[in-house]
Amino acid sequence: MESRPHETGIQRMSRPRLYEQVVHRIIEWIEQNQLAAGDRLPPERELAGHLGVSRATLSQALVAMEVTGVVTVRHGDGAVIRTAPRSGRISSVIRLHAQQLDDVLDAREALETKTAALAASRRTDDDLDAIEAALTEMDADIRSGSRGIGGDEAFHHAVTAASHSLILIELMGVISELIRETRVEAWTHAECPADGLVQHRAIAAAIAAGAPDAASAAMHLHLVSVRQELFRSAD
């Protein structure tokens, strides 16, 4: 009797998404032209034309490259190379994320709703300054045409720190790399980064007001929105 795939332990092949293929093409082009850190890629419209893809698909590819630290993106003005790109590294990040996405989001829901509530009860003036600085960074980045990725990461880090719970801070540190990897998908699918900024501000307002239940609820709504956006666009 012929064995079924799940009985043999053989996993089904997964088809690379179009934006992943675009990432590899861009990296090949960078290598062929011996570009280095500080060099600029062509403007998005021009690059999309050369690759024969839509600007939306190109934007997804550039976000994946930005989240993994390869480029810094200013939409409409091309992208600047930050580090030597490694195609295999980007692929592994995307694939690992796809396999663990649900588990990582569950962990974030459990941990970050609690850290937000504790932050509302325990935050100091310095904590509030750090949270506000992250929001300012995110806002400025989005206004410049990017997606606020650095500010987003800084915000969640500041909220965690404001909980003043050593165990929760340590647990968040353990999964920090997995959380960073989820941003590959979160930001490639985000149609309106400003919506995320609004959600972050709601969390910050509840923390500043010293309202634990409201802070937890605002964080929950933000993570629900992240989950919905990711799976709405998932293949």
KOLLODO-61767 format. One record per residue: residue number from 1; residue in one letter; y, z, x of N, C-alpha, C, O in turn. Coordinates in steps of 0.02 Angstrom, whole numbers, plus 50000, padded with zeros to 5 digits. Atoms other than C-alpha are relative to their C-alpha. Example, Ala and Ser with C-alpha at 12.3 -4.5 7.8 and 13.67 -1.06 7.14 Angstrom:
SITE num residuo  n.c2  n.c3  n.c1 ca.c2 ca.c3 ca.c1  c.c2  c.c3  c.c1  o.c2  o.c3  o.c1
SITE   1       A 49941 50000 50045 49775 50390 50615 50060 50000 50045 50059 50033 50097
SITE   2       S 49941 49997 49958 49947 50357 50684 50055 50037 49961 50110 50045 49986
This chain:
SITE num residuo  n.c2  n.c3  n.c1 ca.c2 ca.c3 ca.c1  c.c2  c.c3  c.c1  o.c2  o.c3  o.c1
SITE   1       M 49940 50000 50042 50000 50000 50000 50062 50000 50044 50067 50039 50092
SITE   2       E 49939 50006 49959 50170 49952 50069 50044 50062 49993 50055 50086 49937
SITE   3       S 49958 49940 50001 50280 50099 50118 50070 49983 49976 50097 49930 49991
SITE   4       R 49931 50008 50021 50448 50119 50037 50046 50023 50057 50026 50064 50099
SITE   5       P 49955 49984 49946 50601 50132 50150 50011 50075 50009 50014 50100 50065
SITE   6       H 49985 49929 49992 50633 50316 50110 49940 50039 50026 49947 50094 50053
SITE   7       E 50059 49967 49975 50453 50359 50154 49991 49990 50075 49958 50031 50107
SITE   8       T 50006 50014 49929 50465 50283 50327 50056 50030 50040 50053 50032 50102
SITE   9       G 49943 49973 49964 50631 50363 50370 50048 49946 50023 50097 49961 50058
SITE  10       I 49955 50055 49981 50711 50192 50393 50058 49997 49952 50048 49991 49891
SITE  11       Q 49941 50001 50042 50888 50191 50330 50022 49928 49986 50012 49883 50027
SITE  12       R 49976 50066 50018 50965 50044 50240 50057 49979 50046 50096 50021 50069
SITE  13       M 49945 50027 49961 51082 49932 50337 50064 50005 49960 50065 49994 49899
SITE  14       S 49935 49997 50033 51266 49957 50298 50044 49943 50026 50046 49930 50086
SITE  15       R 49958 50057 49981 51385 49810 50297 50069 50025 50021 50102 50061 49984
SITE  16       P 49933 49979 49979 51544 49836 50399 50053 49977 49950 50050 49920 49927
SITE  17       R 49946 50019 50044 51697 49836 50289 50046 49951 50038 50046 49949 50099
SITE  18       L 49959 50052 49970 51822 49698 50318 50049 50029 50050 50060 50001 50103
SITE  19       Y 49950 49973 49954 51951 49812 50397 49968 50022 50066 50001 50021 50118
SITE  20       E 50035 49984 49938 51819 49871 50523 49992 49938 50044 50001 49941 50105
SITE  21       Q 50006 50062 49962 51788 49691 50573 50067 49980 50031 50070 49956 50087
SITE  22       V 49933 50015 49974 51976 49668 50592 50015 50044 50061 50044 50020 50110
SITE  23       V 49989 49955 49943 51983 49820 50706 49967 49972 50063 49998 49970 50116
SITE  24       H 50035 50027 49943 51853 49743 50820 50033 49937 50027 50037 49927 50088
SITE  25       R 49966 50061 49978 51944 49577 50824 50064 50016 50039 50080 49985 50089
SITE  26       I 49938 49981 49966 52107 49662 50872 49985 50029 50068 50019 50013 50117
SITE  27       I 50019 49971 49935 52022 49762 51009 49979 49945 50049 49997 49948 50108
SITE  28       E 50019 50056 49956 51943 49603 51078 50061 49963 50026 50064 49945 50084
SITE  29       W 49939 50035 49981 52114 49521 51078 50040 50040 50052 50067 50012 50100
SITE  30       I 49965 49956 49952 52191 49671 51168 49967 49995 50069 50001 49989 50120
SITE  31       E 50036 50003 49936 52056 49665 51301 50007 49932 50034 50017 49928 50094
SITE  32       Q 49994 50067 49972 52066 49477 51323 50069 49988 50032 50075 49953 50082
SITE  33       N 49932 50008 49975 52254 49488 51350 50021 50056 50047 50079 50059 50069
SITE  34       Q 49989 49946 49951 52238 49642 51462 50062 50042 49983 50101 50059 50027
SITE  35       L 49945 49958 50021 52363 49741 51360 49985 50073 50017 49927 50093 50022
SITE  36       A 50008 49930 49980 52393 49923 51406 50045 50044 49958 50083 50019 49916
SITE  37       A 49958 49952 50037 52476 50080 51339 50073 49981 50008 50097 49967 50063
SITE  38       G 49930 50018 50000 52655 50043 51290 50012 49929 49978 50068 49912 49959
SITE  39       D 49992 50069 50024 52624 49861 51247 49998 49998 49924 49968 50041 49892
SITE  40       R 49993 50005 50072 52663 49804 51071 49958 49943 49972 49955 49889 50001
SITE  41       L 50036 50053 50036 52553 49707 50951 50051 49958 49962 50106 49981 49949
SITE  42       P 49955 50041 50041 52630 49563 50853 50017 50034 49934 49979 50077 49912
SITE  43       P 49983 49973 50066 52719 49606 50689 49943 49989 49951 49903 49942 49959
SITE  44       E 50057 50002 50046 52600 49636 50544 49991 49933 49965 49935 49908 49960
SITE  45       R 50006 50063 50036 52640 49476 50451 49971 49946 50046 49927 49907 50026
SITE  46       E 50024 50049 49951 52610 49371 50607 49927 50014 50018 49887 49967 50021
SITE  47       L 50068 49983 49981 52452 49465 50655 49951 49986 49944 49896 49962 49956
SITE  48       A 50044 50014 50057 52379 49452 50480 49988 49925 49994 49932 49904 49978
SITE  49       G 50008 50073 50003 52411 49264 50484 49951 49975 50053 49910 49932 50039
SITE  50       H 50046 50021 49946 52322 49245 50651 49928 50018 49983 49881 49980 49999
SITE  51       L 50067 49977 50015 52173 49344 50588 49972 49971 49935 49912 49974 49923
SITE  52       G 50023 50029 50063 52166 49257 50419 49982 50051 49948 49936 50040 49908
SITE  53       V 50014 49947 50049 52169 49419 50318 50065 50019 49966 50120 50000 49989
SITE  54       S 49941 49977 50035 52288 49498 50194 50034 50055 50041 50003 50086 50084
SITE  55       R 49964 49946 49966 52421 49619 50253 49972 50068 49980 49975 50116 50019
SITE  56       A 50031 49937 50021 52334 49755 50152 49940 50017 50043 49931 50074 50064
SITE  57       T 50059 49989 49957 52174 49732 50251 50021 50017 50071 49993 50061 50102
SITE  58       L 49975 49986 49933 52270 49727 50414 50027 50071 50004 50017 50106 50053
SITE  59       S 49972 49932 50001 52360 49887 50364 49944 50052 50004 49951 50102 50039
SITE  60       Q 50056 49954 49995 52192 49973 50338 49974 50004 50071 49959 50058 50096
SITE  61       A 50025 50001 49931 52135 49918 50511 50047 50038 50046 50024 50076 50089
SITE  62       L 49952 49966 49956 52295 49980 50593 50001 50075 49988 50010 50113 50035
SITE  63       V 50003 49928 50013 52283 50148 50505 49939 50031 50034 49944 50085 50064
SITE  64       A 50060 49975 49966 52105 50169 50570 50012 50007 50074 49990 50055 50105
SITE  65       M 49984 49998 49929 52169 50130 50744 50051 50054 50015 50050 50084 50069
SITE  66       E 49950 49948 49989 52315 50249 50723 49969 50069 49996 49983 50112 50039
SITE  67       V 50031 49935 50008 52210 50395 50662 49956 50017 50060 49952 50075 50079
SITE  68       T 50043 49988 49942 52091 50374 50809 50039 49998 50065 50010 50000 50119
SITE  69       G 49959 49992 49941 52238 50375 50929 50010 49938 50043 50034 49943 50099
SITE  70       V 49995 50061 49961 52235 50194 50985 50071 49972 49999 50096 49949 50050
SITE  71       V 49933 50028 50007 52405 50140 50919 50046 50048 49963 50023 50094 49929
SITE  72       T 49950 49969 50042 52565 50207 50846 50029 49945 49957 50051 49894 49983
SITE  73       V 49982 50054 50047 52613 50108 50690 50068 50014 49969 50083 50069 49947
SITE  74       R 49939 50001 50040 52783 50069 50619 49997 49936 49959 50010 49882 49984
SITE  75       H 50015 50059 50042 52746 49953 50473 50059 49953 49996 50117 49973 49986
SITE  76       G 49948 50051 49999 52842 49791 50479 50028 49987 50069 50065 49940 50079
SITE  77       D 49974 50007 49932 52877 49814 50663 49944 50001 50052 49955 50018 50110
SITE  78       G 50055 50002 49953 52706 49795 50740 49974 50069 50016 49993 50118 49984
SITE  79       A 50030 49937 49979 52607 49931 50826 50001 50004 50076 49992 49953 50110
SITE  80       V 49997 49989 49927 52621 50005 51001 49934 50033 50022 49912 50081 49992
SITE  81       I 50063 49973 49974 52463 50038 51101 50012 50067 50033 50058 50074 50074
SITE  82       R 49994 49933 49970 52441 50222 51146 49949 50011 50055 49965 50036 50109
SITE  83       T 50053 49991 49951 52274 50223 51237 49956 49938 50000 49957 49898 49953
SITE  84       A 50047 50056 49996 52144 50098 51293 49951 50004 49942 49917 50054 49935
SITE  85       P 50043 49997 50059 52048 50054 51135 49926 49997 50018 49907 49963 50066
SITE  86       R 50073 50002 49992 51861 50085 51123 49970 49984 49932 49969 50027 49888
SITE  87       S 50027 50022 50064 51779 49987 50984 49944 50044 49975 49940 50061 49916
SITE  88       G 50056 49959 50020 51623 50093 50985 50021 50067 49973 49991 50093 49926
SITE  89       R 49975 49935 50023 51722 50253 50964 50027 49995 49928 50011 50038 49886
SITE  90       I 49973 50008 50067 51815 50189 50811 49943 49990 49950 49945 50018 49895
SITE  91       S 50056 50012 50045 51653 50126 50734 49962 50064 49985 49944 50077 49928
SITE  92       S 50038 49939 50011 51565 50292 50760 50038 50048 49956 50008 50083 49915
SITE  93       V 49959 49957 50042 51710 50387 50682 49995 49979 49927 49985 50020 49883
SITE  94       I 50003 50026 50069 51710 50275 50528 49932 50012 49969 49927 50034 49912
SITE  95       R 50067 49992 50027 51521 50282 50507 49982 50073 49989 49952 50090 49938
SITE  96       L 50014 49929 50008 51507 50469 50536 50037 50027 49940 50009 50066 49901
SITE  97       H 49960 49979 50057 51645 50496 50411 49966 49981 49934 49962 50021 49888
SITE  98       A 50031 50025 50062 51557 50390 50280 49939 50041 49981 49927 50053 49922
SITE  99       Q 50060 49962 50013 51398 50492 50298 50016 50071 49979 49978 50101 49939
SITE 100       Q 49986 49930 50010 51482 50662 50292 50058 50014 49953 50078 50072 49943
SITE 101       L 49938 49993 50039 51630 50631 50178 49995 50053 49947 50039 50097 49943
SITE 102       D 50006 49953 50056 51568 50729 50028 49996 50071 50025 50029 50116 49998
SITE 103       D 50008 49933 49973 51516 50879 50132 50065 50026 50029 50082 50085 50021
SITE 104       V 49937 49978 49970 51681 50884 50226 50050 50018 49946 50086 50067 49952
SITE 105       L 49953 49985 50054 51781 50876 50065 49981 50065 49964 50025 50103 49943
SITE 106       D 50022 49937 50029 51675 51017 49992 50022 50059 50043 50046 50110 50017
SITE 107       A 49980 49947 49955 51710 51122 50146 50075 50011 49998 50098 50068 49999
SITE 108       R 49928 49993 50004 51895 51086 50137 50020 50036 49936 50065 50079 49937
SITE 109       E 49984 49968 50064 51899 51136 49954 49987 50075 50004 50028 50115 49981
SITE 110       A 50017 49929 49996 51813 51301 49991 50047 50038 50046 50068 50094 50029
SITE 111       L 49961 49965 49950 51915 51346 50144 50075 49996 49988 50111 50046 49993
SITE 112       E 49927 50009 50001 52088 51273 50114 50032 50028 49937 50091 50047 49938
SITE 113       T 49971 49966 50058 52113 51338 49938 50009 50074 50014 50056 50105 49990
SITE 114       K 49995 49930 49982 52081 51511 50009 50055 50012 50052 50094 50060 50046
SITE 115       T 49948 49991 49950 52193 51488 50161 50070 49993 49969 50117 50028 49989
SITE 116       A 49935 50008 50033 52334 51429 50047 50018 50063 49962 50076 50085 49964
SITE 117       A 49986 49938 50037 52317 51584 49938 50019 50057 50047 50065 50094 50033
SITE 118       L 49984 49948 49951 52315 51699 50088 50068 49988 50032 50105 50035 50046
SITE 119       A 49935 50016 49969 52463 51608 50164 50057 50022 49955 50108 50046 49979
SITE 120       A 49947 49979 50047 52564 51644 50006 50010 50076 50003 50065 50100 49989
SITE 121       S 49995 49926 49998 52527 51830 50028 50022 50026 50068 50052 50079 50073
SITE 122       R 49992 49973 49933 52541 51845 50216 50050 49963 50044 50063 49985 50100
SITE 123       R 49958 50041 49958 52661 51711 50278 50061 50038 50026 50089 50081 49992
SITE 124       T 49941 49973 49969 52800 51759 50396 50055 49947 49999 50043 49890 49980
SITE 125       D 49945 50049 49996 52969 51676 50421 49982 49944 50049 49997 49886 50038
SITE 126       D 50021 50051 49951 52897 51588 50574 49949 49952 49969 49951 49892 49983
SITE 127       D 50049 50043 50034 52752 51523 50468 50035 49950 49954 50019 49891 49953
SITE 128       L 49963 50043 50045 52873 51455 50339 50038 49947 50039 50043 49889 50016
SITE 129       D 49964 50049 49958 52973 51371 50477 49952 49945 50024 49969 49886 50025
SITE 130       A 50049 50048 49976 52815 51288 50544 49978 49953 49944 49970 49893 49955
SITE 131       I 50018 50041 50057 52766 51227 50371 50055 49951 49983 50043 49892 49970
SITE 132       E 49943 50044 50016 52940 51158 50339 50009 49946 50054 50025 49889 50038
SITE 133       A 49994 50049 49946 52943 51073 50510 49948 49944 49991 49963 49886 50005
SITE 134       A 50052 50051 50011 52779 50985 50468 50020 49954 49942 50009 49893 49946
SITE 135       L 49977 50042 50056 52851 50925 50301 50056 49953 50022 50059 49895 50002
SITE 136       T 49945 50042 49975 53007 50862 50390 49973 49943 50042 49997 49886 50037
SITE 137       E 50031 50052 49958 52900 50768 50516 49966 49947 49956 49972 49887 49969
SITE 138       M 50036 50045 50045 52795 50693 50377 50049 49955 49962 50038 49895 49956
SITE 139       D 49950 50037 50037 52948 50642 50277 50033 49947 50043 50041 49889 50022
SITE 140       A 49966 50047 49955 53034 50560 50426 49953 49942 50018 49975 49885 50022
SITE 141       D 50049 50052 49981 52875 50466 50473 49991 49950 49943 49988 49890 49954
SITE 142       I 50009 50044 50058 52852 50398 50296 50062 49958 49989 50056 49899 49974
SITE 143       R 49937 50037 50009 53035 50349 50284 50007 49944 50052 50039 49893 50039
SITE 144       S 49996 50051 49947 53016 50252 50447 49951 49942 49988 49954 49891 50023
SITE 145       G 50047 50054 50016 52877 50148 50369 49929 50016 50019 49884 49974 50009
SITE 146       S 50068 49981 49982 52725 50242 50435 49971 50043 49944 49996 50041 49887
SITE 147       R 50037 49966 50053 52607 50357 50340 50000 50076 50005 49966 50109 49965
SITE 148       G 49995 49927 49996 52648 50534 50396 49937 50035 50023 49926 50093 50005
SITE 149       I 50064 49972 49980 52480 50564 50477 50009 50063 50043 49976 50113 50031
SITE 150       G 49990 49942 49956 52544 50681 50613 50027 50059 49962 50005 50116 49973
SITE 151       G 49973 49947 50040 52646 50782 50490 49949 50031 49953 49949 50091 49941
SITE 152       D 50053 49977 50044 52498 50794 50372 49954 50049 50037 49938 50102 50012
SITE 153       E 50044 49957 49960 52389 50867 50509 50035 50065 50018 50006 50119 50015
SITE 154       A 49961 49941 49981 52527 50985 50566 50008 50048 49940 50006 50109 49948
SITE 155       F 49991 49959 50060 52553 51045 50387 49938 50042 49986 49943 50103 49976
SITE 156       H 50061 49963 50016 52372 51092 50356 49985 50052 50054 49959 50106 50039
SITE 157       H 50009 49951 49946 52365 51177 50526 50047 50059 49990 50026 50117 49999
SITE 158       A 49952 49946 50010 52522 51277 50486 49980 50045 49941 49988 50106 49945
SITE 159       V 50023 49960 50057 52454 51333 50317 49941 50044 50020 49938 50103 50002
SITE 160       T 50058 49960 49977 52291 51388 50398 50024 50058 50043 50000 50114 50035
SITE 161       A 49975 49947 49956 52386 51485 50531 50035 50054 49960 50031 50113 49978
SITE 162       A 49963 49953 50041 52493 51567 50396 49954 50047 49961 49977 50097 49934
SITE 163       S 50047 49956 50035 52336 51641 50317 49987 50064 50039 49968 50116 50011
SITE 164       H 50012 49943 49955 52321 51758 50467 49931 50030 49991 49921 50091 49996
SITE 165       S 50070 49980 50005 52134 51764 50438 49963 49969 50059 49952 49909 50062
SITE 166       L 50030 50025 49938 52048 51750 50607 49936 49961 49987 49922 49911 50019
SITE 167       I 50064 50033 50014 51880 51702 50532 50013 49931 49968 49982 49882 49989
SITE 168       L 49985 50064 50032 51952 51566 50419 50032 49951 50050 50016 49891 50049
SITE 169       I 49969 50043 49949 52058 51499 50562 49946 49972 50046 49948 49914 50065
SITE 170       E 50054 50023 49956 51902 51491 50670 49956 49949 49965 49937 49899 49995
SITE 171       L 50041 50048 50038 51801 51404 50534 50035 49933 49994 50003 49881 50001
SITE 172       M 49963 50063 50005 51938 51275 50509 50001 49964 50068 49999 49903 50070
SITE 173       G 50003 50031 49934 51938 51247 50696 49934 49965 50013 49932 49913 50044
SITE 174       V 50067 50029 49990 51751 51213 50694 49995 49931 49968 49965 49886 49996
SITE 175       I 50006 50065 50035 51770 51072 50568 50063 49957 50008 50070 49906 49974
SITE 176       S 49937 50036 49993 51941 51012 50627 49989 49927 50019 50025 49883 49995
SITE 177       E 50013 50069 49980 51869 50856 50709 49974 49959 49941 49992 49901 49933
SITE 178       L 50026 50035 50059 51774 50811 50550 50056 49987 49951 50059 49933 49920
SITE 179       I 49943 50010 50045 51932 50836 50448 50044 49943 50026 50067 49901 49987
SITE 180       R 49959 50053 49971 52028 50725 50568 49968 49932 49988 50003 49882 49974
SITE 181       E 50034 50063 50011 51896 50591 50548 50005 49976 49928 50006 49916 49915
SITE 182       T 49994 50022 50069 51912 50593 50359 50067 49964 49988 50073 49926 49941
SITE 183       R 49935 50033 50009 52092 50536 50382 49995 49925 50011 50038 49887 49989
SITE 184       V 50010 50072 49993 52025 50366 50435 49998 49967 49932 50031 49918 49920
SITE 185       E 50005 50028 50066 51976 50334 50255 50058 50021 49955 50085 49980 49918
SITE 186       A 49948 49975 50044 52106 50443 50171 50064 49959 50006 50096 49942 49956
SITE 187       W 49937 50035 49990 52252 50351 50248 49993 49925 49995 50043 49890 49984
SITE 188       T 50007 50072 50011 52177 50177 50241 50001 49984 49926 50019 49928 49907
SITE 189       H 50001 50012 50072 52159 50197 50053 50062 50024 49964 50073 50007 49906
SITE 190       A 49941 49973 50033 52321 50288 50018 50051 49944 49986 50079 49915 50032
SITE 191       E 49953 50052 50018 52430 50166 49921 50072 50023 50005 50117 49983 50017
SITE 192       C 49931 49973 49999 52581 50281 49919 50000 50066 50038 49989 50118 50008
SITE 193       P 49998 49938 49960 52595 50407 50062 50049 50052 49972 50038 50112 49981
SITE 194       A 49950 49954 50028 52747 50482 49974 49969 50046 49948 49993 50102 49939
SITE 195       D 50034 49957 50049 52630 50549 49838 49970 50061 50035 49972 50117 50009
SITE 196       G 50028 49945 49961 52543 50653 49970 50053 50049 50021 50041 50109 50022
SITE 197       L 49945 49957 49980 52710 50720 50028 50021 50045 49942 50035 50104 49952
SITE 198       V 49983 49960 50059 52750 50777 49851 49950 50057 49990 49969 50114 49976
SITE 199       Q 50052 49949 50008 52584 50869 49842 50007 50055 50054 49999 50114 50039
SITE 200       H 49991 49952 49946 52615 50952 50011 50060 50046 49985 50058 50106 49998
SITE 201       R 49942 49959 50015 52786 51010 49954 49986 50051 49945 50013 50106 49946
SITE 202       A 50019 49953 50053 52710 51089 49799 49962 50060 50029 49972 50117 50008
SITE 203       I 50037 49946 49966 52591 51188 49909 50049 50045 50038 50045 50106 50033
SITE 204       A 49951 49962 49961 52734 51240 50023 50044 50043 49957 50060 50100 49974
SITE 205       A 49956 49963 50045 52843 51294 49877 49964 50063 49974 49995 50116 49969
SITE 206       A 50037 49943 50025 52706 51407 49809 49990 50053 50054 49993 50113 50041
SITE 207       I 50007 49953 49944 52677 51484 49980 50066 50036 50012 50067 50097 50021
SITE 208       A 49934 49970 49989 52864 51513 50004 50017 50050 49945 50050 50100 49958
SITE 209       A 49986 49956 50057 52872 51594 49831 49955 50061 49999 49963 50106 49957
SITE 210       G 50047 49944 49999 52732 51713 49876 49955 50001 49939 49940 50055 49913
SITE 211       A 50042 50006 50059 52622 51649 49734 49930 49975 50019 49919 49915 50020
SITE 212       P 50067 50020 49977 52439 51649 49791 49962 49954 49952 49934 49904 49974
SITE 213       D 50037 50041 50048 52364 51578 49630 50029 49930 49997 49992 49880 49993
SITE 214       A 49967 50065 50003 52492 51438 49624 49987 49960 50063 49978 49899 50060
SITE 215       A 50013 50034 49937 52466 51397 49808 49929 49973 50002 49917 49916 50023
SITE 216       S 50070 50022 50002 52277 51389 49786 49992 49941 49952 49957 49893 49968
SITE 217       A 50005 50054 50049 52296 51280 49630 50031 49936 50026 50005 49882 50015
SITE 218       A 49967 50059 49973 52417 51163 49718 49958 49967 50054 49954 49906 50058
SITE 219       M 50044 50028 49948 52299 51144 49866 49940 49966 49967 49918 49913 49989
SITE 220       H 50057 50030 50036 52155 51112 49745 50018 49932 49972 49980 49884 49979
SITE 221       L 49978 50063 50029 52253 50975 49656 50008 49947 50055 49992 49889 50044
SITE 222       H 49991 50047 49945 52296 50895 49823 49932 49974 50024 49924 49914 50034
SITE 223       L 50065 50021 49975 52114 50892 49880 49962 49960 49947 49924 49915 49964
SITE 224       V 50029 50041 50054 52057 50826 49710 50029 49929 50004 49993 49880 49996
SITE 225       S 49967 50065 49994 52184 50685 49731 49972 49961 50059 49961 49901 50054
SITE 226       V 50029 50033 49941 52116 50648 49905 49931 49973 49984 49915 49917 50001
SITE 227       R 50068 50021 50017 51939 50641 49839 50001 49940 49953 49963 49892 49962
SITE 228       Q 49997 50055 50049 51985 50528 49693 50022 49935 50034 49994 49882 50020
SITE 229       E 49975 50060 49965 52080 50408 49805 49947 49971 50045 49939 49910 50047
SITE 230       L 50052 50024 49955 51938 50397 49930 49944 49965 49962 49924 49909 49980
SITE 231       F 50058 50029 50035 51800 50365 49805 50020 49944 49952 49979 49904 49932
SITE 232       R 49976 50057 50040 51907 50251 49699 49996 49936 50041 49982 49882 50013
SITE 233       S 49998 50060 49957 51916 50132 49848 49937 49989 50039 49931 49940 50075
SITE 234       A 50060 50005 49959 51745 50162 49922 49958 49941 49978 49955 49923 49919
SITE 235       D 50046 50055 50016 51624 50017 49934 49933 50027 49978 49888 49988 49963
